[in-house]
Amino acid sequence: MTKNNKNHIDINDLPIAVLLVKRDGTVLNYSPSVLLLTDKPIPDGCKIESLFPNLPFKTSKKERTYTFEHSTHGKQHTYRANVKPVEWNIFLVWIENITLSNKVERINRILVKLSAIGQETTSPEDFYRLMQEELNTLFDAMNIYLVLFDKSRQRLSLAYVSDTHTINSDYPSGNTFALWVAHRGQGVILNRQQMNRLRSKHNLTFYGPPALCWMAVPLKTKSDTVGVLAVQNYQNPNAYDHNDLEVLEFVSSQLTYMIIQKERENELKLAKGKAEEADKLKSAFLANMSHEIRTPMNAILGFSELITRETISPEKKKIYADYITSNGRLLLTLIDDIIELSKIEAGIYSIRRQPVELDSLFNELHQFAINEKKRQKQNILIARDIGNNSGITHILADGERLKQVLLNLLSNAIKFTSQGSVTMGYRIPNNATIEFFVSDTGIGIPKSLQEKIFERFRQADETAQRLYGGAGLGLAISKRLVELMGGRIWVESEPNKGSCFSFTLPLIIPNTKNISRIGFPTKNDYNKITGKTILIVEDNEANVNYLSDVVIASGAKSLTAMSGSQAIDLLNREKIDAVLLDIQLPDTNGLELISRIKEKIPNVPILVQSAYTPAEYIDKAIARGAYGYLTKPIKVNELLDLLSELF
């Protein structure tokens, strides 16, 4: 463009964009800085509106100021134009980029607004959505996600995502770009080529489809990195620049504390909700326990009263005795479940690993299932599925706890299956894991309840519980036992089609050279007990009478001591063949009494019996010389089996 000498003003050296414009908008002259804004040459005689379409150029006798948006090099900026008359027909227009100062004002307004929003909104999701809307006024934030470190500080978990592409809500657990930014500790802008190079170099994982431009900043406190905030663009490789990164870093430094506060508020809210729910569940559980305890107790007390009547026939008395026994066992199972769950949650439950023969275990389980289906009068098929498991015959596990979990799953499967089949089995999915399962064709479990049934005080369905009975503790205990043994348990189920409960354990193969075959216990010869003298050390009169009657009925002689001192006195005066010792006596420590007895008569066998004895205590008793232990209530056959082993 040629210069007009008459109206010439030397503006070529000015650092800002300046133009001389006629009243009709024709550009007469301009500074070189204008070319930086137009991205194209300026032809002679062009109009200012063709260079800056969004500038509302109007002339006046007074100086006027306009604010407008203009795109330069593919980026939108905010400009301020001052239009000042210098002659009647000539106007001086100078334009300055106010994007940064304008952004600072907007940022401050946004932070104030977000602070207010944080106080008003109740959920993190609402806060993050409004945060995205505000950030979108500063730069393209249509595609955004926020990840926060979990409590273990080992991995990032997704807190919020909003993206024009469909992205799975599960955030990758591996080495992601966001995790790389968190460890780097600095914000970054990457295009597709840079991301591909970094992915190859550091083995990084994309979250969602690869973007053309990706910008992310770590969320940091003074001492820690709590997460990463990322935005991405799928159309423009130059969607973000250094100014945008500075803005995001500044905003994120303030947002970090808002996010932490909002997450803590949410955690407190969830914890409060869980506590309230647990309180309601506990109340419902206790109400159900009252029913579950009173029902068998009613039968026990009622038939105990009837059985003493002289008018009752012997046949009726036998039926009543069976009712008392079955309801007593039902009550015992309930009490055992409550105590067992309490022990597990108190952290006083220990796992005792030993070689377990799988064939023997499943033979016993199969026999239990056959008897259980008869007891529950279910016309169903009981099947086993152990497949080809690489010749593995033994595993190292807590055999009692493993059997307990499987028995519970089998009992439930039979209870809730009126037709079809119940199948038990195991498989070896890999060299480190063994997977046990119990499947059925029963009533099934709705998807919404499949996680809840493993919780404390939870029952799958109140109606089902009324129909089928039970306290609803078995699965909670099973879950905790499996976890104590190093595994996990889950269920796959569909209503009216059936369920499959599965759990894994670490696959540990023991040295089987010195392992004797474990099978069903052989029936002992009770004649071995005949003529033997058994010292019963017990402080409860009812238990003394019961144990004495069992011993005498087997043909043995019974002596009784109600305290530790009486036991020592009898051992000094009488020839004793075996001692049946209650470990919790009023005057003597049970462990010390074992040691004292062994000092006097080293060869006398001692059987420990107790209503509640931790596994560690039993180990100490055996270490001091006890032969074995019995848990109250003691069954006749269990006592006689153990006594017959002594002789």
Buried (B, 14 or more C-beta within 10 A) or exposed (E): EEBEEEBEBEBEEBEEBBBBBBEEBEBBBBBEBBEEBBEEEBEEEBBBEEBBEEBEBEBEEEEBEBEBEBEBEEBEBBBBBBBEBEEEEBBBBBBBBBBEEBBEEBBEEBBEEBBEBBEEBEEBEBBBBBBBEBBBEBBBBBBBBBBBBEEEEEBBEBBBBBBEEEBEEEBBEEBBBBBBBBEEEEBBBBBBEBBBEBBEEEEBBBBBEBBBBBBBBBBBEEEEBBBBBBBBBBEBBEBBBEBBBBBBBBBBEBBBBBBBBBBEBBEEEEEEEEEEEBEEBEEBBEEBBEEBBEBBBEBBEBBEEBBEEEEEEEEBBEBBEEBBEBBBEBBEBBEEBBEBBEBBEEEEBEEEBEBBBBEBBBBBBBEBBEEBBEEBEBEBEBEBEBEEEEEEBBBBBBBEBBBBBBBBBBBBBBBBBBEBBBBBBBBBEEEEEBBBBBBBBBBBBEEEBBEBBBBBBBBBBEEBBEEBEBBBBBBBBBBBBBEBBEBEBBBEBEEEEBBBBBBBBBBBEBEEEEBEEBEEEEEBEBEBBEEBBBBBBBBEEEBBEBBBEBBEEBEBBBBBBBBBEBBBEBBEEEEBBBBBBBBBBEEBEBBEBBEBBBEEBEEBBBBBBBBEBEBEBBBBBBEBBBBBBBBBEBEEEEBBBBBBBBB
